[in-house]
Amino acid sequence: MKKTRSRSTARRKTLAVLAAATVLASLAAAGSAGAGGRSLADRMAAEVTGAKAWTHLAALADLTAANGGHRVSGSPGYEAAANYLTKKLQQAGYVVKRQPFTFPDYRIDAETVAETAPQALTLHPQIARFSVSTPDTGLTAPLAVPSGKDTGCTADDYAGTEVKGKVVLVNVGDCFITQKQLVLAEVGASAMLMNAGSPNPDLNLRYRMVPPEDARIPTATLPRGEAEQLQADLATGAVTLNLDLRGGAITTTTYNLIADTPTGRADNTIVMGAHLDSVDTAPGINDNGAAAAMLLETALRLAPHAGEVRNRVRFAWWAAEEKGLAGSQFYVDQLTAEQREQTALYLNLEMIGSPNYLRQVYNGQTETGPAPAGSAQISQLVNGFFADRKLPTTDLVLDGRSDHSAFVNAGIAAGGVNAGSDAIKTAEQVKLFGGTEGQMLDPCYHQECDTLANVNKTIFDQNGRAMAWAIGRFAVSTADVNGR
């Protein structure tokens, strides 16, 4: 899941267990009946399991570990994973297409920060993508912090404090990192460091400048423990830092992976997708290998039912999600107006196995209002699947953090599931879903520990079955989404 905005928790509304009898009755009527009268949706939910998908996830984990430890778009790890998916899909009878594209990327040349006074301390920064670089010889300057609000989002936060020529340490929150460094550039600071602010004192996250042209001064994040040590040292006297933060803009070529069912109406296509890439700091097994593996298993299980597929299903594994949703955006951008109209809906799988999970269903709303027509119906149907199994859910807004974004912005109905990333679990949520209060939904989000051991098999299975049910449902009828 990409990191492009402040870590303010997206608006969520907890749902009680839904009374689903009415919803499910309508679904059964619309489903394609097979052996024993079971709908295709119900058979898909039975046939797609976490245990079967785990085989693919374990394979992706092994391939990632053997190819640099990540699946960054354009890397050997991404190529190896895509080859695995392609082979499995072709064996099931799919024609697999690679959709190549280029996107603006950022090369990291150096990211070191050291405290040189009053003590010698090596820090572990992550330079923001598209950050301005320090000189090749580095930058040595005193440390400062805001005199007002510690998030440093306005010039008023530095009133009465001399920050010109200094490295300023701010806390996460209230506004995006780009705005923080714009404010600091205006008041004359030389560089900015940001406290990542995680409950885990050693966790760090790489942010990016949005838009890149707003980058003004060298910028990086620090783990909370290191940032708090600097703040403590500054409270007792002057602190001097040496920074070497360098990178540069590049162009990267990569590709999305697409496989269509051989049957079904092309003028009423269902797209189901998950990003295959990871960040450069993690193997990305929950983010987003789990969803990629479950998507593969769903495609394999749907293949024998091709004769029942009335609406074409397109399975898509997106590249460069972690680099700004580039793959899914390219896919939508290259659609003609007619092809967009012929796209019935989009189902998104994101981080479906988070260990401290919430059972989150995208709720048909964006951050500014209703999502495209049909999105609320998708949410109702997926919630109905969980409700029938007495599994509580919670709403998740269709924000700009995953691959649904391009579809929503293009006016295409969207929905899906997400077990959670960097949001902090509340006491109320623990009552509904269990887990640990005060910890991130995925404590290994964008970290080296995002391995197989980080994936919760229970929610992995539940989310996979829900999306398999949905694809079986919509492969037969989208009448309640778009009237077709």
KOLZA-961830 format. One line per field, with one value per residue (C-alpha): residue in three letters; residue number from 1; z, y, x; chain. Coordinates in Angstrom, 1 decimal. Each point is the difference from the previous one (the first is absolute). Layout:
<rs>
resn	ALA ...;
resi	NUM ...;
Z	Z ...;
Y	Y ...;
X	X ...;
chain	A ...;
</rs>
This chain:
<rs>
resn	MET LYS LYS THR ARG SER ARG SER THR ALA ARG ARG LYS THR LEU ALA VAL LEU ALA ALA ALA THR VAL LEU ALA SER LEU ALA ALA ALA GLY SER ALA GLY ALA GLY GLY ARG SER LEU ALA ASP ARG MET ALA ALA GLU VAL THR GLY ALA LYS ALA TRP THR HIS LEU ALA ALA LEU ALA ASP LEU THR ALA ALA ASN GLY GLY HIS ARG VAL SER GLY SER PRO GLY TYR GLU ALA ALA ALA ASN TYR LEU THR LYS LYS LEU GLN GLN ALA GLY TYR VAL VAL LYS ARG GLN PRO PHE THR PHE PRO ASP TYR ARG ILE ASP ALA GLU THR VAL ALA GLU THR ALA PRO GLN ALA LEU THR LEU HIS PRO GLN ILE ALA ARG PHE SER VAL SER THR PRO ASP THR GLY LEU THR ALA PRO LEU ALA VAL PRO SER GLY LYS ASP THR GLY CYS THR ALA ASP ASP TYR ALA GLY THR GLU VAL LYS GLY LYS VAL VAL LEU VAL ASN VAL GLY ASP CYS PHE ILE THR GLN LYS GLN LEU VAL LEU ALA GLU VAL GLY ALA SER ALA MET LEU MET ASN ALA GLY SER PRO ASN PRO ASP LEU ASN LEU ARG TYR ARG MET VAL PRO PRO GLU ASP ALA ARG ILE PRO THR ALA THR LEU PRO ARG GLY GLU ALA GLU GLN LEU GLN ALA ASP LEU ALA THR GLY ALA VAL THR LEU ASN LEU ASP LEU ARG GLY GLY ALA ILE THR THR THR THR TYR ASN LEU ILE ALA ASP THR PRO THR GLY ARG ALA ASP ASN THR ILE VAL MET GLY ALA HIS LEU ASP SER VAL ASP THR ALA PRO GLY ILE ASN ASP ASN GLY ALA ALA ALA ALA MET LEU LEU GLU THR ALA LEU ARG LEU ALA PRO HIS ALA GLY GLU VAL ARG ASN ARG VAL ARG PHE ALA TRP TRP ALA ALA GLU GLU LYS GLY LEU ALA GLY SER GLN PHE TYR VAL ASP GLN LEU THR ALA GLU GLN ARG GLU GLN THR ALA LEU TYR LEU ASN LEU GLU MET ILE GLY SER PRO ASN TYR LEU ARG GLN VAL TYR ASN GLY GLN THR GLU THR GLY PRO ALA PRO ALA GLY SER ALA GLN ILE SER GLN LEU VAL ASN GLY PHE PHE ALA ASP ARG LYS LEU PRO THR THR ASP LEU VAL LEU ASP GLY ARG SER ASP HIS SER ALA PHE VAL ASN ALA GLY ILE ALA ALA GLY GLY VAL ASN ALA GLY SER ASP ALA ILE LYS THR ALA GLU GLN VAL LYS LEU PHE GLY GLY THR GLU GLY GLN MET LEU ASP PRO CYS TYR HIS GLN GLU CYS ASP THR LEU ALA ASN VAL ASN LYS THR ILE PHE ASP GLN ASN GLY ARG ALA MET ALA TRP ALA ILE GLY ARG PHE ALA VAL SER THR ALA ASP VAL ASN GLY ARG;
resi	1 2 3 4 5 6 7 8 9 10 11 12 13 14 15 16 17 18 19 20 21 22 23 24 25 26 27 28 29 30 31 32 33 34 35 36 37 38 39 40 41 42 43 44 45 46 47 48 49 50 51 52 53 54 55 56 57 58 59 60 61 62 63 64 65 66 67 68 69 70 71 72 73 74 75 76 77 78 79 80 81 82 83 84 85 86 87 88 89 90 91 92 93 94 95 96 97 98 99 100 101 102 103 104 105 106 107 108 109 110 111 112 113 114 115 116 117 118 119 120 121 122 123 124 125 126 127 128 129 130 131 132 133 134 135 136 137 138 139 140 141 142 143 144 145 146 147 148 149 150 151 152 153 154 155 156 157 158 159 160 161 162 163 164 165 166 167 168 169 170 171 172 173 174 175 176 177 178 179 180 181 182 183 184 185 186 187 188 189 190 191 192 193 194 195 196 197 198 199 200 201 202 203 204 205 206 207 208 209 210 211 212 213 214 215 216 217 218 219 220 221 222 223 224 225 226 227 228 229 230 231 232 233 234 235 236 237 238 239 240 241 242 243 244 245 246 247 248 249 250 251 252 253 254 255 256 257 258 259 260 261 262 263 264 265 266 267 268 269 270 271 272 273 274 275 276 277 278 279 280 281 282 283 284 285 286 287 288 289 290 291 292 293 294 295 296 297 298 299 300 301 302 303 304 305 306 307 308 309 310 311 312 313 314 315 316 317 318 319 320 321 322 323 324 325 326 327 328 329 330 331 332 333 334 335 336 337 338 339 340 341 342 343 344 345 346 347 348 349 350 351 352 353 354 355 356 357 358 359 360 361 362 363 364 365 366 367 368 369 370 371 372 373 374 375 376 377 378 379 380 381 382 383 384 385 386 387 388 389 390 391 392 393 394 395 396 397 398 399 400 401 402 403 404 405 406 407 408 409 410 411 412 413 414 415 416 417 418 419 420 421 422 423 424 425 426 427 428 429 430 431 432 433 434 435 436 437 438 439 440 441 442 443 444 445 446 447 448 449 450 451 452 453 454 455 456 457 458 459 460 461 462 463 464 465 466 467 468 469 470 471 472 473 474 475 476 477 478 479 480 481 482 483 484;
Z	0.0 -1.0 2.4 -1.5 2.7 3.7 2.2 1.3 0.3 -2.8 1.1 1.2 1.3 1.9 -1.1 2.1 -1.4 -2.8 -0.5 -3.4 -0.9 -2.5 -1.7 -0.3 -1.3 -2.9 -0.7 -0.2 -2.5 -2.2 0.3 -2.5 1.5 -0.4 1.6 3.0 -1.0 1.5 -1.7 -1.6 2.7 2.8 -1.8 -0.5 3.7 0.8 -2.5 0.6 3.4 1.9 0.1 -3.8 -0.5 2.7 -2.4 -2.5 2.8 1.3 -3.6 -0.3 3.3 -1.1 -3.3 1.7 2.5 -2.9 -2.1 2.2 2.8 -1.7 -3.0 -1.0 -3.5 -2.6 2.4 -0.3 2.9 -1.9 -3.2 1.9 1.6 -3.3 -1.7 2.7 -0.4 -3.8 0.0 2.4 -2.0 -3.3 1.4 0.9 -3.6 0.3 -2.6 2.1 -1.3 1.3 -0.2 -0.1 1.2 1.4 3.0 1.8 2.7 2.5 0.4 3.5 0.2 3.7 3.2 3.1 3.0 3.0 3.2 0.5 3.2 2.9 -0.7 -2.9 -1.2 -3.3 -1.1 -2.6 -2.3 -3.1 -2.5 -1.5 -3.6 -2.3 2.9 -0.8 0.7 2.4 -1.5 -1.0 3.0 2.3 2.2 3.6 1.9 3.5 0.9 0.7 0.8 -0.5 2.7 -0.6 -1.0 -0.4 -3.4 -1.6 -2.6 0.1 0.3 3.3 1.4 -0.2 1.4 2.2 -0.8 -2.3 -2.4 -2.9 -1.1 2.4 -0.3 1.4 1.6 -0.2 1.0 -2.4 -0.3 -0.9 -3.6 -2.6 0.2 -3.2 1.7 3.1 -2.1 -2.1 3.2 1.2 -3.3 0.3 3.5 -1.2 1.5 -1.6 0.3 1.7 1.9 1.1 2.9 -1.6 3.3 0.0 3.2 -0.9 0.8 -2.7 -2.9 -2.8 -3.1 -3.3 -1.1 -3.4 -1.2 -1.6 -2.4 -0.6 -1.3 3.5 1.5 1.4 2.7 0.9 1.8 1.8 2.8 3.2 2.2 3.1 2.4 -1.8 -0.4 3.7 0.9 -2.1 1.7 3.4 -0.9 -1.3 3.3 1.8 -2.5 -3.6 -2.4 -3.2 -2.9 -3.1 -2.9 -3.3 -1.8 -3.7 -2.9 -3.4 -2.4 -2.4 -2.3 0.6 -2.4 1.3 -0.8 1.3 -0.4 -1.4 -0.6 -1.3 0.2 -3.5 0.4 1.2 -1.4 -0.9 0.2 3.7 1.4 3.6 1.0 3.2 0.9 2.5 -0.2 -0.3 0.8 3.5 1.5 -0.1 3.8 0.3 -1.6 0.0 0.7 1.6 -2.1 -2.5 -0.6 1.9 -2.3 -3.1 1.0 0.8 -3.3 -1.8 1.9 -0.8 -3.7 0.0 1.7 -2.3 -3.2 0.2 0.2 -3.2 -1.4 2.7 -0.3 -1.7 0.7 -1.0 3.1 -0.3 2.6 0.4 1.9 0.2 -0.1 1.8 2.5 2.5 -2.3 -0.2 -1.3 -3.4 -1.4 0.6 -1.0 -3.3 -0.6 0.5 -2.0 -3.1 0.0 -2.6 1.0 -1.3 2.0 3.2 -0.6 -0.6 3.3 2.4 3.2 1.7 3.0 1.9 2.4 2.2 3.0 0.6 2.7 2.6 3.3 2.2 -2.5 -0.4 -2.3 -2.2 -3.0 -2.3 0.7 -3.2 1.2 -0.9 2.3 -1.6 -0.6 -1.7 -2.3 -3.5 -0.3 0.8 2.6 2.9 -1.4 -0.2 3.7 1.0 -1.8 1.5 3.4 -0.5 -0.6 3.3 1.9 -1.1 1.7 3.2 -0.7 0.9 -2.4 0.0 -2.6 -1.9 -2.3 -3.6 0.5 -2.1 1.5 -2.3 -3.5 0.1 -0.1 -3.8 -0.6 2.4 -1.6 -3.4 1.2 0.3 2.9 2.5 3.1 1.7 3.3 2.0 3.4 0.9 -0.1 2.2 1.8 3.8 1.4 2.6 3.0 -1.7 -3.0 2.3 1.4 -3.5 -1.6 2.8 -0.4 1.8 0.9 -0.7 -2.7 -3.7 -1.9 -1.8 2.3 -2.8 -2.5 -2.5 2.3 -0.4 2.3 -2.6 -0.7 -0.1 3.8 -0.2 -1.7 2.0 -1.5 1.3 -1.6 -3.1 -0.5 0.9 -2.3 -2.8 0.2 0.1 -3.2 -1.7 0.8 -1.4 -3.2 -0.4 0.6 -2.4 -2.7 -0.2 0.5 0.7 -0.1 3.5 -0.8 -3.5 -1.1 -2.4;
Y	0.0 3.3 2.8 3.4 2.0 0.6 -3.0 1.4 -3.0 -0.2 0.6 -3.4 -0.8 -3.3 -2.2 -2.4 -3.5 0.5 -1.8 -1.3 -2.2 2.4 0.8 -3.7 -1.0 2.5 -1.3 -3.6 0.9 1.8 -2.7 -2.8 -3.3 -2.9 -3.5 -0.2 3.4 2.0 3.3 0.6 2.5 -2.5 -2.6 2.4 0.9 -3.7 -0.8 3.0 -0.5 1.6 -3.4 -0.3 3.6 -0.4 -2.3 2.9 2.5 -2.3 -0.2 3.8 0.3 -2.3 1.7 3.4 -1.2 -1.4 3.1 2.9 -0.2 2.2 0.3 3.6 0.6 -0.6 -2.2 -3.7 -0.7 1.5 -1.9 -3.3 0.4 1.0 -3.0 -2.3 1.5 -0.2 -3.7 -0.9 2.0 -1.5 -3.5 0.8 1.1 3.7 2.2 2.3 3.5 2.3 3.7 2.0 3.6 2.4 2.2 2.7 -1.6 1.0 -1.4 -0.1 0.7 0.7 0.2 0.5 2.3 0.2 2.0 1.4 2.0 -0.2 -3.7 -2.2 -1.8 -1.8 0.4 -1.9 2.4 -0.7 2.7 1.1 -0.9 3.0 1.9 2.6 -1.3 1.3 1.0 -3.0 0.9 -0.1 2.6 0.9 2.2 0.5 -1.6 1.9 -0.8 2.0 2.5 -0.5 -3.2 -2.8 -1.0 3.2 0.5 3.8 2.8 0.9 -3.2 1.6 3.5 1.2 -2.8 0.4 -2.9 1.6 -2.3 -2.7 -3.6 0.0 -3.1 -0.2 -2.6 -1.9 1.2 2.8 0.5 -1.8 0.0 2.1 2.9 -0.2 0.4 2.8 1.9 -0.6 1.0 3.3 0.7 -0.9 -3.4 -2.1 -3.5 -1.8 -3.2 -1.5 -2.2 -3.0 -0.2 -3.8 -1.9 -2.1 2.3 -1.7 0.2 2.5 0.7 1.6 2.8 1.9 3.5 0.6 1.7 -0.6 3.6 1.3 -1.5 2.8 -1.3 -3.4 -2.0 -3.4 -1.9 -1.4 -2.8 1.3 -1.2 1.8 3.2 0.0 -0.4 3.1 1.9 -1.1 1.1 3.4 0.6 0.0 2.0 0.5 -2.9 -0.3 -2.3 -1.2 -1.0 -1.8 -0.3 -0.3 -1.4 0.9 -0.3 -2.9 -1.7 -3.7 -2.5 -2.7 -1.7 -1.1 -3.6 -0.6 -3.2 -0.2 -2.7 -1.4 0.3 2.8 3.3 2.3 2.9 -0.7 -0.8 -0.6 1.0 -1.6 1.2 0.1 1.5 -2.3 2.3 0.8 2.8 -0.1 -0.5 -3.1 -3.4 1.1 -3.4 1.6 3.2 -1.2 -3.6 -1.4 1.8 -0.9 -3.7 0.0 1.6 -2.7 -2.7 1.6 0.1 -3.7 -1.1 2.1 -1.5 -3.4 2.0 2.0 -1.3 1.8 3.3 2.5 3.1 0.0 0.0 1.7 -0.9 2.7 0.1 3.6 1.3 3.1 0.4 0.8 2.7 2.0 -2.4 0.2 -3.3 0.2 3.6 -0.8 -2.8 2.3 2.9 -2.2 -1.1 1.7 1.7 -3.1 -2.4 1.9 -0.2 -3.7 -0.5 -1.0 0.2 -0.4 -2.2 0.8 -2.3 1.8 -1.4 -2.7 -1.9 2.7 -1.6 2.6 0.2 1.7 -1.7 3.1 0.4 3.0 1.9 1.7 3.4 2.1 2.5 2.7 -1.7 -3.0 -2.2 -0.7 -1.5 -3.7 0.2 0.0 -3.1 -1.8 0.9 -1.2 -3.4 -0.6 1.0 -2.4 -2.9 0.6 0.6 -3.3 -1.6 2.1 1.9 3.7 2.5 3.6 2.7 1.2 3.1 -0.3 2.3 0.7 -2.7 -3.0 -1.0 0.6 3.7 0.2 -1.8 2.1 3.2 -1.3 -0.5 -3.8 -1.7 -1.5 -2.1 -2.6 -1.0 1.1 -1.3 3.1 1.6 2.8 1.0 -0.5 -2.5 1.4 -1.6 0.0 -1.9 -2.5 -0.9 -0.8 -1.6 -0.9 0.9 2.6 3.5 2.8 -1.9 0.4 -2.3 -1.3 0.6 -1.1 2.5 0.8 -1.8 -2.9 -2.1 -0.1 -3.7 -3.0 0.1 3.4 -1.3 -0.9 -3.2 0.6 3.4 -1.1 -2.8 2.0 2.9 -2.4 -1.8 3.2 1.3 -3.4 0.1 3.5 -0.9 -3.0 2.3 2.7 -2.4 -1.0 3.3 3.6 1.0 1.6 2.0 1.3 -1.5 -2.5;
X	0.0 1.5 0.9 -1.0 -1.7 0.1 -0.8 -3.3 -2.3 -2.6 -3.6 -1.4 -3.4 -0.3 -2.9 -2.0 -0.4 -2.5 -3.3 0.7 -3.0 -1.5 3.3 0.9 -3.3 0.3 3.5 -1.1 -2.7 2.6 2.7 0.7 -1.2 2.3 0.2 -2.4 -1.5 2.9 0.8 3.3 0.7 -0.5 2.1 2.9 -0.1 0.3 2.7 2.3 1.7 2.8 1.8 0.1 1.0 2.8 1.8 0.3 0.9 2.8 1.3 0.0 1.7 2.8 0.4 0.1 2.7 2.1 -0.2 1.2 -2.6 -2.6 -2.3 0.6 -1.4 2.8 2.0 1.0 -2.5 -2.9 1.0 0.3 -3.5 -1.6 1.5 -1.4 -3.5 0.2 1.0 -2.9 -2.5 1.1 -0.2 -3.7 -0.7 0.3 1.6 2.2 1.0 2.6 -0.9 3.2 0.3 2.6 -0.4 2.0 2.1 2.7 3.5 1.4 3.7 0.6 -2.0 2.0 -0.4 2.3 -0.1 3.5 -0.6 -0.6 0.4 0.9 -3.1 -0.7 -3.6 -2.0 -1.9 -2.0 0.2 -3.3 -0.5 0.6 1.7 2.6 3.5 2.6 3.4 2.2 2.2 -3.0 -1.6 1.0 -2.4 -1.6 -3.3 -3.2 -3.6 -3.2 -0.8 -3.8 -1.7 2.5 -1.4 1.3 -2.7 -0.1 2.6 -1.7 1.4 3.5 -0.8 2.7 2.4 3.0 0.0 1.9 2.8 -1.0 -1.3 -3.5 -1.6 -3.8 -2.6 -2.3 -3.6 -2.3 1.3 2.0 3.8 0.2 -1.8 2.2 3.2 -1.5 -0.7 3.5 1.5 -1.8 1.4 3.5 0.7 2.7 -1.6 -2.9 -0.2 -3.4 -0.8 -1.9 -2.0 -0.7 -0.8 3.1 2.9 2.2 -2.5 0.7 -2.0 1.0 -2.2 0.0 -0.4 -3.3 0.3 3.7 0.5 -0.9 3.2 2.2 2.3 1.6 -2.6 0.0 -1.9 1.5 -1.3 -1.9 2.7 2.8 -2.1 -0.9 3.7 0.9 -2.8 1.3 3.5 -1.2 -1.8 3.3 2.0 1.1 -0.1 2.0 -0.9 1.8 -2.3 0.7 -3.3 0.3 -2.1 -1.2 -2.9 0.0 -2.5 -0.8 -1.6 -2.2 -3.3 -3.4 -1.1 -3.5 -2.0 -3.6 -2.5 -0.6 -3.8 -2.3 -1.2 3.0 -2.4 -0.7 3.5 0.7 3.6 1.5 3.4 2.9 3.4 2.9 2.9 1.4 2.0 3.8 0.2 -2.1 -0.8 -3.6 -1.7 -3.1 0.5 -0.9 1.1 -3.0 -2.5 2.0 0.0 -3.7 -0.8 1.9 -1.8 -3.3 0.8 1.1 -3.2 -2.2 1.5 -1.9 -3.3 0.6 -3.3 -1.9 1.8 -2.4 2.1 3.6 2.3 3.4 2.6 2.7 3.2 1.2 3.5 1.4 -2.8 2.6 1.4 -3.2 -2.7 1.7 -1.1 -3.7 0.0 1.7 -2.6 -2.9 1.6 0.4 -3.7 -2.1 -3.3 -1.8 2.2 -0.6 -3.7 0.4 1.8 -2.8 2.0 3.3 0.8 3.2 2.0 2.5 1.9 -2.5 1.9 1.0 0.9 -1.8 -2.8 -3.3 -2.5 -0.3 -2.3 0.2 -3.2 -1.0 1.2 3.0 1.6 -2.1 -3.3 -1.7 2.1 -1.3 -3.5 0.0 2.8 -2.3 -1.8 3.4 0.6 -3.4 0.5 3.4 -1.2 -2.9 2.4 1.8 -3.2 -1.5 3.0 -0.4 3.2 0.0 1.4 1.0 -0.1 3.0 -0.2 1.1 3.0 3.0 2.2 -0.6 -0.7 -3.8 0.8 0.5 -3.3 -1.9 1.4 -1.1 -3.6 0.2 -1.7 2.5 0.2 2.0 1.8 2.9 1.2 2.0 3.4 1.3 -3.2 0.1 -2.5 -2.5 -1.6 -3.3 1.5 1.6 -3.4 -1.3 3.1 2.4 3.7 2.1 -1.1 2.4 1.9 0.0 -2.3 3.1 3.0 2.3 -1.4 2.8 2.5 2.4 -2.2 -2.8 0.6 -2.2 0.0 -1.7 -3.1 -3.1 -1.4 -3.5 -0.7 2.0 -2.5 -3.1 0.9 0.9 -3.3 -1.9 1.6 -0.3 -3.7 -0.3 1.7 -2.3 -2.9 0.9 1.2 -3.6 -1.8 0.7 -3.6 0.0 3.2 -0.6 -3.3 1.6;
chain	A A A A A A A A A A A A A A A A A A A A A A A A A A A A A A A A A A A A A A A A A A A A A A A A A A A A A A A A A A A A A A A A A A A A A A A A A A A A A A A A A A A A A A A A A A A A A A A A A A A A A A A A A A A A A A A A A A A A A A A A A A A A A A A A A A A A A A A A A A A A A A A A A A A A A A A A A A A A A A A A A A A A A A A A A A A A A A A A A A A A A A A A A A A A A A A A A A A A A A A A A A A A A A A A A A A A A A A A A A A A A A A A A A A A A A A A A A A A A A A A A A A A A A A A A A A A A A A A A A A A A A A A A A A A A A A A A A A A A A A A A A A A A A A A A A A A A A A A A A A A A A A A A A A A A A A A A A A A A A A A A A A A A A A A A A A A A A A A A A A A A A A A A A A A A A A A A A A A A A A A A A A A A A A A A A A A A A A A A A A A A A A A A A A A A A A A A A A A A A A A A A A A A A A A A A A A A A A A A A A A A A A A A A A A A A A A A A A A A A A A A A A A A A A A A A A A A A A A A A A A A A A A A A A A A A A A A A A A A A A A A A A A;
</rs>
